[in-house]
Amino acid sequence: MNLNDYGTVPNTETLPGIPARITAQHKDRYEIVCDRGAAYARLKTKEYYLGTERFPTVGDYVMVNYLESGDSQILATLPRRSCFLRREPGPVPRDQAVAANFDYVMILQSLNQDFNPRRLERYLTMAWQSGAVPVVLLTKADLAPSRGRCLAQAEEVAPGVNVHAVSAHTGFGLDALAPYLEPGKTLVFLGSSGVGKSSLVNALAGEEIMRVSGIREEDGRGRHTTTHRQLIRLPGGALVIDTPGMRELGMAEASEGLADSFADVERYLGKCRFSDCRHLREPGCAIRAAINAGELDPARWESWQKLHAEAESREEMLRRKREWAKGVAKYSRQREKERFRE
């Protein structure tokens, strides 16, 4: 096995161990590929749980102490060139790395009943933030006779992004995906449960390598089958990271993603007469003027406001968490000084 068949390997000449790539994650156990073959591995406690190493995710390149028998040891996570982050559900703000080191973010929405422009805007914002190129795939085109309307809506909320309608069942539109499937390129498939990610992987591979379930008659949705993230090498040499369906996509850091995804909105920011304009009824508001003139879609402005507020809320919670951690550290140091004096 040659690791170069799994993408471009970073320079690792001065690092201990041998390079490998994470192909799947099962809680605290990982599947890896390296020049010596496929194996299982676990994180080395000292480097990760007691040190400062970044916990790896599917698609990451890592350095490992390869063991012929038993689980190998993961020693270090190599720098990422792209990463898709989402905020994990719950009261404590914590970012989860969904996938790393990919070239394209394939955002899937189903044309039968899943299509949602507002959700698409959220995915696009996080996709731009990842550092890779977003692509929109509208799946199950064979079940949507009026796909032209959805295509137009998707193109409207995704300016500058390629949008393709495809059908894994009939093969419609799959030829258009050939430019993304060059050998060594990595794609990550993202979308809600049941949009057909696994079916599309099978169609691109030309064989059934992912288990899929049928469509529920009551709502036309496919049943979710992918249970963990995994990296798959297609026969042509391209690599796909398939992910479980996401019920929630909480906003992680998104400043650059908002600027790229909402360029039509952000071009009016900072152009109001007053610097503290709330964009409500203030005179000289550039946002309201653009909406009244038909130059800015009110729905786009509302979406930007919602996502921007969510991202700011996350940053505020992280700031409070950092302040709390500093306070705990300061208190601990004071206690240590007092104990020393005693």
Protein Blocks (a to p, Z undefined) as FASTA:
>chain_A
ZZklnocaddfklpgcjddddfbdehjaccdddfkbccdddddfklmmmmmbdcddehia
cdddddfedcdddfbdcddfbdcddddedjbdcdddfbghifbdcddddfklmpcfklmm
mmmmmmmmnopacddddehklmmmklmmmmmmmmmmmghiacddddfknopoklmmmmmm
gghiacdddddehilmmmmmmmmnopafbdcddddfklopacdfbfbdcddddfkopacd
dddddfbdcdddfklmmmmmmmmmmmmgopafblkbghlmbghiaklmmmmnopacfklm
mmmmmmmmmmmmmmmmmmmmmmmmmmmmmmmmmmmmmmmmZZ
